[in-house]
Amino acid sequence: MQEIKVCPVCEGLQLKKHLSCKDYTVSHETFQLTKCETCDLLLTNPRPDDSKLGKYYISEDYISHTSNAKSLIDRIYLIARKFTLDRKLRLISRYNKPGKLLDYGCGTGEFINHCKSNSWIITGVEPSSVAREKATALTLTKIKTSVQELGEKRFDVITLWHVLEHIPNFEETLKIISKQLNDGGTLFIAVPNHQSLDAEIYKNIWAGYDVPRHLWHFAPSTIKKLLSKNSLTLKEIVPMKLDSFYVSLLSEKYKRNKQSLPGMINAFVNGLRSNLKAKKTGNYSSLIYIIQK
């Protein structure tokens, strides 16, 4: 296990125990979250060594690396994923006309394939060999394993859809991809928000923590500090309103050890409550940060 003693965002040294969370997807182990008292970043700490993180993704239940729905919640996820493809494409098109696009953490390739069908020149990076093979077959494009493989290539748009929280050396990666962004280009980063109402309701069983695959747990204030530190300009924050419902569905499943009609009703109510409160606070379950150099 690897223990983090210095906050990677603000270099704070006051990392205090915050919550104990269980891995409900793969290992069923319990992991500790610590909180930086200076900038509110939460860390999975200690965490598995980088060389061992891969085994926590090896499961048919890890839905983002598969296209097969084994449960009702999986089917809801896959339906929502198809629905959001157009929304994401419309969002990036507000900032850039079709050009070169890099999707870091492209999973099984549905998003970049959709972009390719809409005149974008695509590049995908995906560390998981299982997801990478599926993405290569779908897009008919060789998917890279890391940003280091890209060399001097430059892009008009770079996207990280629920990826930053998975990257052990996320600050180094952010530095690399910001250099790969063309002048006038746009970076889109989507991450869960641990300051949302659904996170407050479900506490240590909140599915947005997804330990130990999620190594870092961000809030708007920590993302803003991170961007400022790397001389990146935040242009807009856009909510992902469906996430509160999906995350609440998973959290209810964890709470009850099964899917159930009462759990689904409760998840809908809590997802709606979270979105309604976020209209005033801005703290939606997940947020997209739109960034330019």
C-alpha positions in Angstrom: 0.0 0.0 0.0 1.1 3.5 -0.8 0.5 6.4 1.7 0.2 10.0 0.5 1.6 12.5 3.0 1.5 15.7 0.9 -1.6 17.0 -0.9 -0.8 17.1 -4.6 -3.1 20.1 -5.2 -2.0 22.6 -2.5 1.0 20.7 -0.9 -0.8 20.8 2.4 0.5 18.5 5.1 -2.7 18.3 7.2 -4.3 15.1 5.9 -6.9 13.9 8.4 -9.1 10.7 8.4 -12.4 11.4 6.9 -14.4 8.2 5.9 -13.9 4.5 5.6 -15.4 3.2 2.3 -15.9 -0.3 0.9 -15.1 -1.5 -2.6 -18.5 -2.9 -3.6 -17.5 -3.8 -7.2 -14.4 -6.0 -7.1 -12.4 -6.7 -3.9 -14.9 -5.8 -1.1 -11.9 -4.4 0.8 -12.3 -1.3 2.9 -10.3 1.8 2.2 -9.7 5.0 4.1 -10.4 8.5 2.8 -8.3 11.3 4.1 -9.1 15.0 3.7 -6.7 17.9 3.0 -7.6 20.5 5.6 -6.3 23.2 3.4 -8.1 22.7 0.0 -10.8 20.0 0.7 -9.3 17.4 -1.6 -10.2 13.9 -0.5 -7.7 11.1 -1.1 -8.0 7.3 -1.0 -5.1 7.0 1.4 -3.3 4.7 1.8 -4.1 3.2 -1.7 -2.8 0.1 -3.6 0.6 0.4 -5.2 0.3 1.7 -8.8 1.4 -1.7 -10.1 -1.5 -3.4 -8.4 -4.3 -0.9 -9.3 -5.2 -2.8 -12.5 -6.6 -5.8 -10.6 -9.3 -3.6 -9.1 -10.7 -3.0 -12.6 -11.0 -6.7 -13.5 -14.7 -7.5 -13.1 -17.7 -7.9 -15.4 -19.4 -5.6 -13.0 -17.2 -2.7 -13.9 -19.7 -1.4 -16.4 -17.6 1.4 -18.1 -15.3 -1.2 -19.6 -18.0 -3.3 -21.1 -21.1 -3.1 -23.3 -22.9 -6.0 -21.7 -25.7 -5.2 -19.2 -26.1 -7.8 -16.5 -28.5 -5.9 -14.3 -31.2 -3.1 -14.5 -28.7 -0.6 -13.2 -26.2 -1.6 -16.0 -29.0 -1.2 -18.6 -29.8 2.3 -17.2 -26.1 3.2 -17.4 -25.8 2.1 -21.1 -29.0 3.9 -22.1 -27.7 7.0 -20.3 -24.3 6.7 -22.0 -25.9 6.7 -25.4 -28.1 9.7 -24.5 -25.0 11.7 -23.3 -23.0 11.1 -26.5 -24.9 13.8 -28.4 -24.9 16.1 -25.4 -21.1 15.9 -25.0 -20.6 16.5 -28.8 -22.9 19.5 -28.7 -21.0 20.9 -25.7 -17.6 20.6 -27.4 -19.0 22.1 -30.6 -19.9 25.2 -28.7 -16.2 25.9 -28.2 -14.5 24.3 -31.3 -15.5 23.4 -34.8 -14.5 19.8 -35.9 -10.7 19.3 -35.7 -8.3 17.0 -33.8 -9.7 15.5 -30.6 -8.0 13.4 -27.9 -10.1 11.4 -25.5 -8.0 10.4 -22.5 -9.5 7.4 -20.9 -11.7 6.6 -23.8 -13.0 3.3 -22.4 -14.6 1.1 -25.0 -14.6 4.0 -27.5 -18.3 5.0 -27.9 -17.6 8.7 -27.5 -14.7 9.0 -29.9 -16.5 6.8 -32.4 -19.5 9.2 -32.2 -17.0 12.1 -32.8 -15.5 10.4 -35.7 -18.9 10.0 -37.3 -19.3 13.8 -37.0 -16.1 14.8 -38.8 -13.6 14.9 -35.9 -10.1 13.4 -36.3 -9.9 11.2 -33.2 -7.2 9.9 -31.0 -7.9 7.7 -27.9 -5.8 6.8 -24.9 -7.0 3.9 -22.7 -4.8 2.1 -20.1 -7.1 -1.0 -19.8 -6.2 -3.6 -22.4 -9.7 -5.1 -22.3 -11.4 -1.7 -23.0 -8.6 -0.7 -25.5 -9.2 -3.7 -27.7 -13.0 -3.0 -27.8 -12.3 0.6 -28.6 -9.9 -0.3 -31.4 -12.4 -2.7 -32.9 -15.2 -0.1 -32.7 -13.4 2.9 -34.0 -11.0 1.1 -36.4 -8.3 3.3 -34.9 -5.3 2.2 -32.9 -5.9 3.3 -29.3 -2.8 4.4 -27.3 -1.9 3.1 -23.9 -0.6 6.4 -22.5 -0.2 10.1 -23.4 3.5 9.6 -23.6 3.0 7.6 -26.8 1.5 10.7 -28.5 4.9 12.5 -28.7 4.5 16.0 -30.2 1.0 15.7 -31.4 -1.4 18.6 -30.7 -5.1 18.7 -30.4 -8.0 21.2 -30.7 -10.0 19.5 -28.0 -8.9 17.1 -25.2 -11.6 15.3 -23.0 -11.3 13.5 -19.8 -14.8 12.1 -18.9 -14.6 10.8 -15.4 -10.9 10.0 -15.7 -8.9 12.5 -13.7 -10.0 10.8 -10.4 -8.4 7.5 -11.6 -4.9 8.8 -12.5 -2.2 8.2 -9.9 0.0 11.0 -11.2 -2.9 13.3 -12.2 -0.9 16.5 -11.9 1.9 15.3 -14.2 -0.7 14.1 -16.7 -2.5 17.5 -16.6 0.8 19.2 -17.4 1.4 16.9 -20.3 -2.0 17.2 -21.9 -2.1 21.0 -21.4 1.1 21.2 -23.5 -0.7 19.0 -26.2 -3.6 21.5 -26.4 -3.4 23.9 -29.3 -3.8 27.7 -28.7 -7.5 28.4 -28.7 -8.2 24.7 -27.9 -10.4 23.5 -25.1 -10.0 20.9 -22.3 -13.1 19.2 -20.8 -12.7 17.5 -17.4 -15.7 15.7 -15.8 -15.4 14.5 -12.2 -17.7 13.5 -9.3 -18.3 16.2 -6.7 -18.0 15.1 -3.1 -19.8 18.2 -2.0 -23.1 17.3 -3.7 -26.2 16.5 -1.6 -26.3 12.9 -2.8 -22.7 12.5 -1.4 -23.9 14.0 1.9 -26.9 11.7 2.0 -25.1 8.4 1.3 -21.8 9.3 3.1 -19.4 6.3 3.1 -21.7 4.2 0.8 -21.8 7.0 -1.9 -21.1 5.3 -5.2 -19.2 8.3 -6.4 -16.3 7.4 -4.1 -15.8 4.1 -6.0 -12.6 3.1 -4.0 -9.9 2.3 -4.8 -10.4 3.0 -8.5 -11.1 6.6 -7.6 -7.9 7.8 -6.0 -8.9 11.4 -5.7 -12.2 13.0 -4.8 -12.6 16.6 -6.1 -14.8 19.6 -5.2 -15.1 22.8 -7.3 -12.6 24.6 -5.1 -9.9 22.0 -5.5 -10.3 21.9 -9.3 -10.1 25.7 -9.4 -6.8 25.6 -7.4 -5.4 22.9 -9.6 -6.2 24.8 -12.8 -4.8 28.0 -11.4 -1.6 26.2 -10.4 -1.2 25.0 -14.0 -2.0 28.4 -15.6 -5.3 27.1 -17.1 -8.4 29.3 -17.4 -11.7 28.0 -16.3 -14.4 29.2 -18.8 -17.5 27.4 -17.6 -18.8 24.7 -15.2 -21.6 22.5 -16.6 -23.6 20.0 -14.5 -24.1 16.3 -15.3 -27.7 16.1 -14.0 -28.2 12.4 -14.8 -25.3 11.4 -12.5 -27.2 12.1 -9.3 -29.8 9.5 -10.2 -27.4 6.9 -11.4 -25.1 7.3 -8.4 -28.0 7.2 -6.1 -29.3 4.0 -7.7 -25.9 2.3 -7.1 -25.7 3.7 -3.6 -29.1 2.2 -2.7 -28.0 -1.1 -4.1 -24.9 -1.0 -1.8 -27.0 0.0 1.1 -29.5 -2.8 0.7 -27.2 -5.4 -0.8 -29.6 -5.8 -3.7 -31.6 -3.9 -6.3 -35.2 -3.3 -5.1 -38.2 -1.2 -6.0 -38.1 0.8 -2.7 -34.4 1.4 -3.4 -35.1 2.7 -6.9 -37.8 5.0 -5.6 -35.5 6.3 -2.9 -32.7 6.8 -5.4 -35.0 8.9 -7.7 -36.1 11.0 -4.8 -32.5 11.6 -3.6 -31.3 12.3 -7.1 -34.0 14.9 -7.6 -33.3 16.4 -4.2 -29.6 16.7 -5.1 -30.3 18.4 -8.4 -32.8 20.8 -6.9 -30.4 21.9 -4.1 -27.6 22.2 -6.7 -29.6 24.8 -8.6 -28.8 27.1 -5.7 -25.3 25.9 -4.7 -23.9 24.6 -8.0 -22.9 21.4 -6.3 -24.2 18.8 -8.7 -23.2 15.2 -8.3 -20.8 15.5 -11.2 -19.5 18.6 -13.0 -17.8 19.3 -16.3 -15.1 21.9 -16.1 -14.5 23.6 -19.5 -10.9 25.0 -19.6 -8.8 27.0 -22.0 -5.1 28.0 -21.9 
